[in-house]
Amino acid sequence: MAVPQEPLTLSPEEVVELNRQLSDTRHNINNHLTLISTALELMRRKPEATARMLENMADQPQKIRDEIARLSDVFERALRITKG
């Protein structure tokens, strides 16, 4: 990982955008986790829904990983962090 060797300045607009991206990511991850929790509760109450709920829950970890990767890319670009 390579980071800038000089101090980095972000404009107020860039800070606002980073904060918006962070807020969106938190919101999206919370939605994915809520779906998992809701599916588990539904499976407890209605075991016949288990197959359908398992399919929905199986997609959520990858969606969470994708959200985190997207946010990491946004921050790395904004902070001028390069890999390698």
N, C-alpha and C positions, 0 to 999 in steps of 0.2 A: 504494500500500500504506500503510495506517495501522497504526501500532503503539501500544500503550498509552503514555501520557505519564507514568505513574507506575510505580514499581517493581512487579514482578509476583511474587507468591508462589505457589508450587505446594506442595500438600500432599504428604507422602510417598506417599500412595496415588495421587495424580495422576502423580508421577514413575514409580512402579512401572507404572502403566498405559501411559504413554508409552513406557517401555522395552519393555514387552510388545509393543506395537504395532510398534515398530522391529524387534524380534526376529522377529516374525511376517512383516514385510515382507521382511527379509533372507532368511528361510527360503523364502518364496514366490518371490522373484526368483531365488534360487539354483536352485530347482526348475525354473523356466522356462528358465534358461540351461543346466541339465543336460539338459533335454529336447532343446534345440537341438543341443548337443554330441553327445548320444547318437544323434540322428537323422542327423547328418552322418557319424558313424562307421559307422552301419548302411548308409548310402547308399554309402559307400566299399566296404564288404564285400559288399553285396548290392544292386547297381544296380537290380534289379527292384523294390526297395522304394521307389525314389525318389519316385514320384508320391504315395504314401501319406505318406511322411515330409515331403515339401514342404508338404503340407496341414497337418500338425501344426505344423511350424516356422512357417508363415505366421501362425498365431494368437498365437504367443508375444510378439512385440513389443508388441502391443496389451495383452496381459495384464500385461506389465511396466509399461507406461505407466499402466494402471489402478491397479496397486499403488502406484506412486509418487504418483499423484493422491490416492488414498485416504489415504496417510500424510501428505501435505501438508495435506489437510483436517483431519486429526486434530491435527497440530501447530499449524495456524493457529487452530483453535478453542481449544486449550489455552493458547496464548500470546496469545490475543485479538488476532490480526492480522486486519485486514479489508482487502478489496480495494477500491480506489477512493479 
